[in-house]
Amino acid sequence: MKLQGRPDIEALTGFKGRDDLVTSFYLDTDKSRLSKKEIQVSLKNLLAAARLEVEAMDAAKDKKESLAADLERIGAHVSQGLGSLNAPGLALFSCARRDFWRPLELPHGPRNRAVFDSTFYVRPLAAIVDRFSRICVLLLNRREARWYEVVMGEIRPLESLQSDVPAKVRDGGFEGTEAKHIERHIEAHLRDYFKKVAQATFDLFKKNAYDWLLLGYEDNHRLDFESHLHAYLKERIKGRMKSRVTDAPAKVLKEALEVEERVKKAEEDETVQNLIAELERGGRACSGLKDTLHRLNQFEVQSLVVTHNFSKQGRICPTHRFLYVDELQCPACQKKTEVLLDVIDEAIEAALKRRCAVKQITPPSKLDRYGQIGAFLKYKA
């Protein structure tokens, strides 16, 4: 099963394992960089290290047996499917005691990692979803329009539309009168064709809920065509492409991904700049790990902004699940807090569970100067 987007993450964060431990397993399977043998060696080493970790755990026997069963299932699944696997990455989530199993194919290779915890480790998935958008690509000339869907690094043809626009006029006729009449006739056909293409594009957006629209024109029709687009679509134009209607899907995909990467980087820079501006004017924002965790505990966070792969040890209240940097006791209930290997992961998962937006920023960035983490708030700090 391929990673589809945020619904997959929400299904994992919503899993209730009660007091059980669950297994999250990430494996880089990118065969463009790694041989099958190298992937098999990585799998073997990761499983061996994970089994040693389980054996050394201070946990009940039945919990450790459940984790061991998770690893056996993960090892068998990857070994059996590796030969036919084309995905650059795998994420596998398992809880044998609750009979929960979800393998996901990823659009790029993750860092190899096995995580045992009371909740699934979904931060790498959140980073992928944040990186990729649901894109509709429209390639257009006066003879044909062709639509593609680009999602999670893959392309899928959607529809095509042939035009009935006559060929351009070559002869002038008597004092050019006939040529002008024909030109008006052609322009009328062209307008009707553009209207049909614009409406078909709007219908595709309503049906498939795309985030972006990328446009490619073979002829000089940009202004003429875009005047027919619905305002909703105009707001979602993220770039223009050089690809042509006759280009192979692989070529269209390559350019679309390049455009996506540029736009995402620009959006990340804008997010960080907006956060800094809000901080400097004392507005609805906070920065730094301690203050951000405090605001998250108080349910004040609207959008979490964090440097990709930023990691920090912390603590958690076993009762309220409040997160802290170094509090030995929860200020809310005075119970002893528990150690977290990575409080950033827990913060991201807490934000996702509360339907907060999470923006992961590619380093280096100006966010580094503000503790690598911050948040836009619902209320003024």
C-alpha positions as a LaTeX table, in Angstrom:
\begin{tabular}{lrrr}
\hline
Residue & $x$ (\AA) & $y$ (\AA) & $z$ (\AA) \\
\hline
Met1 & 0.00 & 0.00 & 0.00 \\
Lys2 & 1.41 & 3.38 & $-1.00$ \\
Leu3 & 1.44 & 6.38 & 1.31 \\
Gln4 & $-1.50$ & 8.52 & 0.23 \\
Gly5 & $-1.23$ & 11.47 & 2.57 \\
Arg6 & $-2.45$ & 12.83 & 5.88 \\
Pro7 & $-5.29$ & 10.27 & 6.33 \\
Asp8 & $-2.64$ & 7.54 & 6.67 \\
Ile9 & $-0.89$ & 9.52 & 9.39 \\
Glu10 & $-4.14$ & 10.23 & 11.22 \\
Ala11 & $-5.02$ & 6.52 & 11.17 \\
Leu12 & $-1.68$ & 5.72 & 12.80 \\
Thr13 & $-1.75$ & 8.50 & 15.39 \\
Gly14 & $-5.33$ & 7.53 & 16.25 \\
Phe15 & $-4.42$ & 3.90 & 16.98 \\
Lys16 & $-5.19$ & 3.04 & 20.59 \\
Gly17 & $-2.86$ & 0.30 & 21.83 \\
Arg18 & $-3.84$ & 0.75 & 25.48 \\
Asp19 & $-0.77$ & $-0.22$ & 27.48 \\
Asp20 & 0.88 & $-2.13$ & 24.66 \\
Leu21 & 4.11 & $-1.26$ & 22.89 \\
Val22 & 4.07 & $-0.84$ & 19.11 \\
Thr23 & 6.73 & $-1.11$ & 16.42 \\
Ser24 & 7.57 & 1.46 & 13.74 \\
Phe25 & 10.13 & 0.30 & 11.17 \\
Tyr26 & 11.66 & 2.42 & 8.40 \\
Leu27 & 13.88 & 1.04 & 5.65 \\
Asp28 & 15.66 & 2.72 & 2.75 \\
Thr29 & 14.93 & 0.55 & $-0.32$ \\
Asp30 & 15.98 & 2.98 & $-3.04$ \\
Lys31 & 17.36 & 0.66 & $-5.74$ \\
Ser32 & 18.64 & 3.62 & $-7.75$ \\
Arg33 & 21.29 & 4.05 & $-5.02$ \\
Leu34 & 21.41 & 0.67 & $-3.30$ \\
Ser35 & 21.82 & $-2.86$ & $-4.59$ \\
Lys36 & 19.43 & $-5.57$ & $-3.45$ \\
Lys37 & 22.23 & $-7.11$ & $-1.41$ \\
Glu38 & 22.95 & $-3.80$ & 0.36 \\
Ile39 & 19.27 & $-3.45$ & 1.27 \\
Gln40 & 19.19 & $-7.02$ & 2.58 \\
Val41 & 22.28 & $-6.37$ & 4.73 \\
Ser42 & 20.70 & $-3.18$ & 6.12 \\
Leu43 & 17.50 & $-5.10$ & 6.90 \\
Lys44 & 19.43 & $-7.88$ & 8.65 \\
Asn45 & 21.50 & $-5.45$ & 10.75 \\
Leu46 & 18.49 & $-3.31$ & 11.69 \\
Leu47 & 16.47 & $-6.36$ & 12.76 \\
Ala48 & 19.40 & $-7.74$ & 14.77 \\
Ala49 & 19.88 & $-4.45$ & 16.62 \\
Ala50 & 16.14 & $-4.17$ & 17.23 \\
Arg51 & 15.95 & $-7.69$ & 18.69 \\
Leu52 & 18.80 & $-6.90$ & 21.09 \\
Glu53 & 16.97 & $-3.73$ & 22.13 \\
Val54 & 13.80 & $-5.72$ & 22.85 \\
Glu55 & 15.71 & $-8.31$ & 24.88 \\
Ala56 & 17.29 & $-5.58$ & 27.00 \\
Met57 & 13.99 & $-3.82$ & 27.70 \\
Asp58 & 12.63 & $-3.52$ & 31.20 \\
Ala59 & 9.12 & $-4.53$ & 30.14 \\
Ala60 & 6.59 & $-7.28$ & 30.79 \\
Lys61 & 7.16 & $-10.59$ & 29.04 \\
Asp62 & 3.98 & $-10.38$ & 26.96 \\
Lys63 & 4.92 & $-6.92$ & 25.68 \\
Lys64 & 8.39 & $-8.07$ & 24.65 \\
Glu65 & 6.89 & $-11.12$ & 22.93 \\
Ser66 & 4.56 & $-8.84$ & 20.98 \\
Leu67 & 7.49 & $-6.71$ & 19.81 \\
Ala68 & 9.45 & $-9.81$ & 18.83 \\
Ala69 & 6.47 & $-10.99$ & 16.79 \\
Asp70 & 6.34 & $-7.56$ & 15.11 \\
Leu71 & 9.96 & $-7.92$ & 14.03 \\
Glu72 & 9.40 & $-11.42$ & 12.68 \\
Arg73 & 6.49 & $-10.23$ & 10.57 \\
Ile74 & 8.42 & $-7.20$ & 9.34 \\
Gly75 & 11.44 & $-9.32$ & 8.38 \\
Ala76 & 9.30 & $-11.84$ & 6.49 \\
His77 & 7.31 & $-9.14$ & 4.70 \\
Val78 & 10.38 & $-7.26$ & 3.44 \\
Ser79 & 12.34 & $-10.40$ & 2.49 \\
Gln80 & 9.46 & $-11.84$ & 0.48 \\
Gly81 & 8.58 & $-8.62$ & $-1.33$ \\
Leu82 & 11.98 & $-7.03$ & $-1.89$ \\
Gly83 & 12.51 & $-8.55$ & $-5.33$ \\
Ser84 & 9.41 & $-6.94$ & $-6.83$ \\
Leu85 & 9.47 & $-3.77$ & $-4.72$ \\
Asn86 & 9.93 & $-0.54$ & $-6.70$ \\
Ala87 & 9.32 & 1.97 & $-3.91$ \\
Pro88 & 12.37 & 3.93 & $-2.68$ \\
Gly89 & 11.32 & 3.44 & 0.93 \\
Leu90 & 9.25 & 1.33 & 3.29 \\
Ala91 & 7.50 & 2.13 & 6.56 \\
Leu92 & 5.95 & $-0.76$ & 8.51 \\
Phe93 & 3.76 & $-0.39$ & 11.58 \\
Ser94 & 2.82 & $-3.33$ & 13.74 \\
Cys95 & 1.26 & $-4.28$ & 17.08 \\
Ala96 & 0.97 & $-8.06$ & 17.24 \\
Arg97 & $-1.01$ & $-8.03$ & 20.48 \\
Arg98 & $-3.74$ & $-5.92$ & 18.86 \\
Asp99 & $-3.43$ & $-7.58$ & 15.46 \\
Phe100 & $-2.55$ & $-4.25$ & 13.85 \\
Trp101 & $-0.45$ & $-4.27$ & 10.67 \\
Arg102 & 0.13 & $-1.52$ & 8.12 \\
Pro103 & 2.95 & $-1.50$ & 5.55 \\
Leu104 & 3.40 & 1.69 & 3.51 \\
Glu105 & 5.52 & 2.28 & 0.42 \\
Leu106 & 7.25 & 5.67 & 0.49 \\
Pro107 & 8.19 & 7.97 & $-2.42$ \\
His108 & 11.77 & 8.37 & $-1.21$ \\
Gly109 & 14.17 & 6.52 & 1.05 \\
Pro110 & 13.93 & 7.24 & 4.81 \\
Arg111 & 16.64 & 6.89 & 7.43 \\
Asn112 & 16.81 & 3.25 & 8.58 \\
Arg113 & 15.23 & 3.07 & 12.00 \\
Ala114 & 13.24 & 0.80 & 14.34 \\
Val115 & 11.26 & 2.51 & 17.09 \\
Phe116 & 9.41 & 0.86 & 19.99 \\
Asp117 & 6.97 & 3.07 & 21.85 \\
Ser118 & 3.41 & 3.35 & 23.10 \\
Thr119 & 2.49 & 5.23 & 19.89 \\
Phe120 & 3.60 & 4.90 & 16.29 \\
Tyr121 & 6.54 & 6.99 & 15.13 \\
Val122 & 5.10 & 9.02 & 12.23 \\
Arg123 & 7.42 & 12.01 & 11.99 \\
Pro124 & 9.08 & 10.81 & 8.75 \\
Leu125 & 5.63 & 10.38 & 7.20 \\
Ala126 & 4.62 & 13.88 & 8.25 \\
Ala127 & 7.78 & 15.24 & 6.62 \\
Ile128 & 6.98 & 13.42 & 3.37 \\
Val129 & 3.36 & 14.61 & 3.30 \\
Asp130 & 4.50 & 18.16 & 3.98 \\
Arg131 & 7.02 & 17.91 & 1.16 \\
Phe132 & 4.63 & 16.63 & $-1.52$ \\
Ser133 & 1.46 & 18.32 & $-2.79$ \\
Arg134 & $-1.44$ & 17.03 & $-4.86$ \\
Ile135 & $-0.70$ & 18.58 & $-8.25$ \\
Cys136 & $-2.74$ & 18.86 & $-11.43$ \\
Val137 & $-0.65$ & 19.51 & $-14.55$ \\
Leu138 & $-2.33$ & 20.98 & $-17.63$ \\
Leu139 & $-0.44$ & 21.02 & $-20.94$ \\
Leu140 & $-2.11$ & 22.97 & $-23.71$ \\
Asn141 & $-1.80$ & 23.96 & $-27.33$ \\
Arg142 & $-4.39$ & 25.01 & $-29.90$ \\
Arg143 & $-4.92$ & 21.39 & $-30.99$ \\
Glu144 & $-5.05$ & 19.47 & $-27.70$ \\
Ala145 & $-5.18$ & 19.75 & $-23.92$ \\
Arg146 & $-3.81$ & 17.04 & $-21.66$ \\
Trp147 & $-4.08$ & 16.69 & $-17.87$ \\
Tyr148 & $-1.85$ & 14.76 & $-15.45$ \\
Glu149 & $-1.96$ & 14.09 & $-11.73$ \\
Val150 & 1.33 & 14.27 & $-9.80$ \\
Val151 & 1.15 & 12.96 & $-6.23$ \\
Met152 & 3.90 & 11.65 & $-3.96$ \\
Gly153 & 6.47 & 11.69 & $-6.73$ \\
Glu154 & 4.36 & 9.71 & $-9.21$ \\
Ile155 & 2.47 & 10.76 & $-12.34$ \\
Arg156 & $-0.86$ & 9.51 & $-13.67$ \\
Pro157 & $-2.58$ & 10.58 & $-16.91$ \\
Leu158 & $-6.05$ & 11.98 & $-16.32$ \\
Glu159 & $-7.86$ & 13.21 & $-19.42$ \\
Ser160 & $-7.23$ & 14.75 & $-22.83$ \\
Leu161 & $-9.33$ & 16.99 & $-25.06$ \\
Gln162 & $-8.98$ & 17.49 & $-28.81$ \\
Ser163 & $-9.88$ & 20.92 & $-30.17$ \\
Asp164 & $-11.85$ & 21.75 & $-33.31$ \\
Val165 & $-9.95$ & 25.01 & $-33.89$ \\
Pro166 & $-9.28$ & 25.46 & $-37.64$ \\
Ala167 & $-5.77$ & 25.97 & $-38.96$ \\
Lys168 & $-4.38$ & 29.50 & $-39.15$ \\
Val169 & $-5.09$ & 31.62 & $-42.23$ \\
Arg170 & $-2.36$ & 31.79 & $-44.85$ \\
Asp171 & $-4.00$ & 33.68 & $-47.78$ \\
Gly172 & $-5.31$ & 37.20 & $-47.50$ \\
Gly173 & $-8.19$ & 37.05 & $-50.00$ \\
Phe174 & $-9.76$ & 40.23 & $-51.46$ \\
Glu175 & $-8.17$ & 43.20 & $-49.63$ \\
Gly176 & $-7.76$ & 40.92 & $-46.59$ \\
Thr177 & $-11.51$ & 40.87 & $-45.88$ \\
Glu178 & $-11.83$ & 37.13 & $-46.23$ \\
Ala179 & $-8.76$ & 36.59 & $-44.04$ \\
Lys180 & $-10.18$ & 38.81 & $-41.27$ \\
His181 & $-13.48$ & 36.93 & $-41.39$ \\
Ile182 & $-11.70$ & 33.61 & $-41.08$ \\
Glu183 & $-9.54$ & 34.94 & $-38.25$ \\
Arg184 & $-12.63$ & 35.99 & $-36.28$ \\
His185 & $-14.08$ & 32.55 & $-36.92$ \\
Ile186 & $-10.89$ & 30.92 & $-35.61$ \\
Glu187 & $-10.80$ & 33.20 & $-32.55$ \\
Ala188 & $-14.39$ & 32.20 & $-31.70$ \\
His189 & $-13.47$ & 28.50 & $-31.90$ \\
Leu190 & $-10.38$ & 29.16 & $-29.78$ \\
Arg191 & $-12.42$ & 30.94 & $-27.08$ \\
Asp192 & $-14.89$ & 28.05 & $-26.94$ \\
Tyr193 & $-12.03$ & 25.57 & $-26.72$ \\
Phe194 & $-10.37$ & 27.53 & $-23.88$ \\
Lys195 & $-13.68$ & 27.69 & $-22.01$ \\
Lys196 & $-14.09$ & 23.92 & $-22.28$ \\
Val197 & $-10.54$ & 23.33 & $-21.05$ \\
Ala198 & $-10.98$ & 25.76 & $-18.16$ \\
Gln199 & $-14.25$ & 24.10 & $-17.11$ \\
Ala200 & $-12.74$ & 20.60 & $-17.36$ \\
Thr201 & $-9.83$ & 21.74 & $-15.16$ \\
Phe202 & $-12.24$ & 23.15 & $-12.57$ \\
Asp203 & $-14.21$ & 19.89 & $-12.58$ \\
Leu204 & $-11.02$ & 17.87 & $-11.98$ \\
Phe205 & $-10.12$ & 20.08 & $-9.01$ \\
Lys206 & $-13.58$ & 19.65 & $-7.47$ \\
Lys207 & $-13.41$ & 15.90 & $-7.94$ \\
Asn208 & $-9.84$ & 15.26 & $-6.76$ \\
Ala209 & $-9.11$ & 18.15 & $-4.37$ \\
Tyr210 & $-5.74$ & 19.15 & $-5.84$ \\
Asp211 & $-3.53$ & 21.66 & $-4.05$ \\
Trp212 & $-1.68$ & 23.09 & $-7.04$ \\
Leu213 & $-2.12$ & 23.77 & $-10.73$ \\
Leu214 & 0.90 & 23.75 & $-13.06$ \\
Leu215 & 0.42 & 25.03 & $-16.62$ \\
Gly216 & 2.38 & 24.47 & $-19.81$ \\
Tyr217 & 1.64 & 26.26 & $-23.10$ \\
Glu218 & 3.02 & 25.29 & $-26.48$ \\
Asp219 & 1.64 & 28.41 & $-28.16$ \\
Asn220 & 1.48 & 31.99 & $-26.94$ \\
His221 & $-1.96$ & 31.59 & $-25.35$ \\
Arg222 & $-1.24$ & 32.15 & $-21.67$ \\
Leu223 & $-3.16$ & 35.40 & $-21.16$ \\
Asp224 & $-6.02$ & 34.37 & $-23.45$ \\
Phe225 & $-6.53$ & 31.04 & $-21.72$ \\
Glu226 & $-6.04$ & 32.12 & $-18.10$ \\
Ser227 & $-8.72$ & 34.79 & $-18.46$ \\
His228 & $-11.23$ & 31.90 & $-18.64$ \\
Leu229 & $-10.02$ & 30.19 & $-15.45$ \\
His230 & $-12.17$ & 30.28 & $-12.32$ \\
Ala231 & $-10.75$ & 32.51 & $-9.56$ \\
Tyr232 & $-10.37$ & 29.38 & $-7.39$ \\
Leu233 & $-7.98$ & 27.93 & $-9.98$ \\
Lys234 & $-6.05$ & 31.17 & $-10.51$ \\
Glu235 & $-5.20$ & 31.17 & $-6.80$ \\
Arg236 & $-3.73$ & 27.66 & $-7.13$ \\
Ile237 & $-1.43$ & 28.28 & $-10.09$ \\
Lys238 & 2.03 & 27.57 & $-8.68$ \\
Gly239 & 4.13 & 27.71 & $-11.81$ \\
Arg240 & 4.50 & 27.40 & $-15.57$ \\
Met241 & 6.20 & 24.52 & $-17.29$ \\
Lys242 & 8.17 & 24.09 & $-20.50$ \\
Ser243 & 6.77 & 20.58 & $-21.07$ \\
Arg244 & 4.62 & 20.04 & $-24.14$ \\
Val245 & 1.49 & 18.03 & $-24.83$ \\
Thr246 & 3.50 & 15.51 & $-26.83$ \\
Asp247 & 6.15 & 14.95 & $-24.13$ \\
Ala248 & 6.44 & 11.58 & $-22.39$ \\
Pro249 & 4.94 & 11.40 & $-18.88$ \\
Ala250 & 8.41 & 10.76 & $-17.41$ \\
Lys251 & 9.64 & 14.07 & $-18.77$ \\
Val252 & 6.56 & 15.89 & $-17.49$ \\
Leu253 & 7.04 & 14.33 & $-14.05$ \\
Lys254 & 10.69 & 15.36 & $-13.86$ \\
Glu255 & 9.89 & 19.00 & $-14.55$ \\
Ala256 & 6.85 & 18.99 & $-12.24$ \\
Leu257 & 8.97 & 17.69 & $-9.35$ \\
Glu258 & 11.62 & 20.34 & $-10.03$ \\
Val259 & 8.96 & 23.06 & $-9.91$ \\
Glu260 & 7.50 & 21.54 & $-6.74$ \\
Glu261 & 10.88 & 21.55 & $-5.02$ \\
Arg262 & 11.49 & 25.22 & $-5.88$ \\
Val263 & 8.05 & 26.29 & $-4.71$ \\
Lys264 & 8.29 & 24.30 & $-1.48$ \\
Lys265 & 11.64 & 25.89 & $-0.64$ \\
Ala266 & 10.22 & 29.35 & $-1.26$ \\
Glu267 & 7.18 & 28.52 & 0.91 \\
Glu268 & 9.42 & 27.25 & 3.72 \\
Asp269 & 11.45 & 30.48 & 3.61 \\
Glu270 & 8.24 & 32.52 & 3.70 \\
Thr271 & 6.88 & 30.52 & 6.67 \\
Val272 & 10.06 & 31.11 & 8.68 \\
Gln273 & 10.14 & 34.80 & 7.76 \\
Asn274 & 6.49 & 35.23 & 8.81 \\
Leu275 & 7.21 & 33.48 & 12.11 \\
Ile276 & 10.19 & 35.75 & 12.78 \\
Ala277 & 8.17 & 38.86 & 11.90 \\
Glu278 & 5.40 & 37.77 & 14.27 \\
Leu279 & 7.94 & 37.13 & 17.04 \\
Glu280 & 9.66 & 40.48 & 16.57 \\
Arg281 & 6.41 & 42.42 & 16.87 \\
Gly282 & 5.30 & 40.42 & 19.90 \\
Gly283 & 2.39 & 38.85 & 18.06 \\
Arg284 & 0.81 & 35.39 & 18.02 \\
Ala285 & 3.98 & 33.32 & 17.90 \\
Cys286 & 6.58 & 31.66 & 20.09 \\
Ser287 & 10.00 & 30.08 & 19.57 \\
Gly288 & 12.45 & 27.82 & 21.35 \\
Leu289 & 11.75 & 24.34 & 22.62 \\
Lys290 & 10.66 & 25.15 & 26.17 \\
Asp291 & 8.16 & 27.87 & 25.29 \\
Thr292 & 6.81 & 25.95 & 22.27 \\
Leu293 & 6.17 & 22.83 & 24.39 \\
His294 & 4.45 & 24.98 & 27.02 \\
Arg295 & 2.14 & 26.51 & 24.41 \\
Leu296 & 1.45 & 23.06 & 22.97 \\
Asn297 & 0.55 & 21.76 & 26.44 \\
Gln298 & $-1.87$ & 24.69 & 26.82 \\
Phe299 & $-3.55$ & 23.88 & 23.47 \\
Glu300 & $-2.57$ & 27.33 & 22.16 \\
Val301 & $-0.67$ & 26.16 & 19.06 \\
Gln302 & $-2.26$ & 26.71 & 15.68 \\
Ser303 & 0.71 & 25.70 & 13.50 \\
Leu304 & 3.97 & 24.05 & 14.55 \\
Val305 & 7.19 & 24.98 & 12.70 \\
Val306 & 10.21 & 22.73 & 13.23 \\
Thr307 & 13.54 & 22.04 & 11.57 \\
His308 & 13.54 & 18.72 & 9.71 \\
Asn309 & 15.34 & 16.00 & 11.73 \\
Phe310 & 15.70 & 18.25 & 14.79 \\
Ser311 & 15.93 & 15.92 & 17.78 \\
Lys312 & 16.07 & 16.51 & 21.54 \\
Gln313 & 15.62 & 14.42 & 24.67 \\
Gly314 & 12.75 & 15.47 & 26.93 \\
Arg315 & 10.17 & 14.28 & 29.41 \\
Ile316 & 6.44 & 13.47 & 29.38 \\
Cys317 & 3.69 & 13.33 & 32.00 \\
Pro318 & 2.31 & 9.76 & 32.03 \\
Thr319 & $-1.16$ & 11.02 & 32.95 \\
His320 & $-1.77$ & 14.19 & 30.91 \\
Arg321 & 0.82 & 13.51 & 28.17 \\
Phe322 & 2.16 & 17.04 & 28.67 \\
Leu323 & 5.65 & 17.52 & 27.23 \\
Tyr324 & 8.63 & 19.11 & 28.95 \\
Val325 & 12.31 & 19.74 & 28.38 \\
Asp326 & 13.56 & 18.90 & 31.88 \\
Glu327 & 10.67 & 18.92 & 34.39 \\
Leu328 & 11.10 & 15.96 & 36.77 \\
Gln329 & 7.52 & 16.37 & 38.00 \\
Cys330 & 4.46 & 17.42 & 36.05 \\
Pro331 & 3.40 & 20.88 & 37.34 \\
Ala332 & $-0.23$ & 19.95 & 36.66 \\
Cys333 & $-0.46$ & 16.73 & 38.70 \\
Gln334 & 2.91 & 16.46 & 40.50 \\
Lys335 & 3.49 & 12.98 & 39.10 \\
Lys336 & 7.00 & 11.95 & 38.08 \\
Thr337 & 7.63 & 12.54 & 34.40 \\
Glu338 & 9.10 & 9.89 & 32.13 \\
Val339 & 12.12 & 10.22 & 29.86 \\
Leu340 & 11.58 & 10.65 & 26.11 \\
Leu341 & 14.38 & 9.89 & 23.69 \\
Asp342 & 12.94 & 12.48 & 21.30 \\
Val343 & 10.45 & 15.02 & 22.59 \\
Ile344 & 10.27 & 16.61 & 19.11 \\
Asp345 & 8.61 & 13.48 & 17.72 \\
Glu346 & 6.04 & 13.57 & 20.51 \\
Ala347 & 5.39 & 17.27 & 19.91 \\
Ile348 & 4.74 & 16.66 & 16.22 \\
Glu349 & 2.40 & 13.76 & 16.97 \\
Ala350 & 0.55 & 15.81 & 19.60 \\
Ala351 & 0.09 & 18.63 & 17.09 \\
Leu352 & $-1.18$ & 16.25 & 14.42 \\
Lys353 & $-3.67$ & 14.66 & 16.83 \\
Arg354 & $-5.05$ & 18.14 & 17.53 \\
Arg355 & $-5.38$ & 18.89 & 13.81 \\
Cys356 & $-2.65$ & 21.53 & 13.94 \\
Ala357 & $-0.63$ & 22.19 & 10.82 \\
Val358 & 3.00 & 21.02 & 11.02 \\
Lys359 & 5.60 & 22.70 & 8.83 \\
Gln360 & 8.98 & 20.98 & 8.67 \\
Ile361 & 11.78 & 23.26 & 7.47 \\
Thr362 & 14.79 & 22.04 & 5.51 \\
Pro363 & 18.02 & 23.14 & 7.21 \\
Pro364 & 19.90 & 25.36 & 7.22 \\
Ser365 & 17.39 & 28.17 & 7.68 \\
Lys366 & 16.82 & 31.28 & 9.79 \\
Leu367 & 14.80 & 29.10 & 12.16 \\
Asp368 & 18.14 & 27.79 & 13.47 \\
Arg369 & 18.65 & 31.13 & 15.24 \\
Tyr370 & 15.38 & 30.68 & 17.14 \\
Gly371 & 15.99 & 27.24 & 18.63 \\
Gln372 & 14.99 & 25.28 & 15.49 \\
Ile373 & 11.37 & 25.19 & 16.60 \\
Gly374 & 8.49 & 27.62 & 17.01 \\
Ala375 & 4.76 & 27.98 & 16.52 \\
Phe376 & 2.03 & 30.28 & 15.33 \\
Leu377 & $-0.48$ & 30.65 & 18.17 \\
Lys378 & $-4.24$ & 30.95 & 18.43 \\
Tyr379 & $-3.83$ & 33.81 & 20.88 \\
Lys380 & $-1.23$ & 36.53 & 21.48 \\
Ala381 & 1.64 & 35.27 & 23.60 \\
\hline
\end{tabular}
